[in-house]
Amino acid sequence: MPRPPRRRSYDQYCAVARALDSVGDRWTLLIVRELLAGPRRYTDLHADLPGVSTDVLASRLKDMERDGLAARRRLPAPVSAYVYELTERGRALHPVVAALAEWGTPELAAPRPTDAVRAHWFALPLLRRLQVTGMPQVSGVTGASGASGASGVAGLVDVRLPEGEFHLRLGPDGSVCGYGDGPASAQGAVTRLELDADTCLAISRGDLTVEDAVRDGRVHVSVDGTPVAALRDAAAGVPSA
């Protein structure tokens, strides 16, 4: 079935122009940024897109549904709420948005007085950097499983900033393959990195490695709340102080 015509189009037989017909409107790619972290309710989207009006947000979501980028789904009882989530075609925008985040990271100097800040907005540039360098083994903690010596199953890493928290999803080989808003929900051991926004940006830009940041005390690493230094001492049979 052919798609209904868009309200506006560049009317150019060009792949870039066609892409911008779908995602070139203001707010659309920022909605994609939010939905890359997982399904979101309308109220959650509105809360994390400060400055967008309810009319514009509703219009952009309808456009994204029409263009096959997002879908609206009802959650099962007892929640009975609707969420928006990206379709396969919408998720294919991940590398596009990640590349924009990498390109824009050098523009993040000191926040302007009018800037809103959300912790998960730091996830994409950090994720992009760690996809290049890999999640390092830091002070006895592996990215793949949370705790050194654990089986190499997929794991989670919480990243806690003063502005809030997000988590990174790891593949069985320790590669970083995705992210989500808020702390991770997992039954196994979860590694937590605690750092400030400046350190996160320095790592994202490639100015600082995670290992160097840990050594310099700019990143604090723990597993299920236990500092990794204590884990190393326990493994080595060193009594606690």
Summary of the structure (lengths in Angstrom):
residues: 241
radius of gyration: 20.2
end to end distance: 70.5
largest distance: 71.8
contacts: 676
relative contact order: 0.10
helix: 38%
strand: 17%
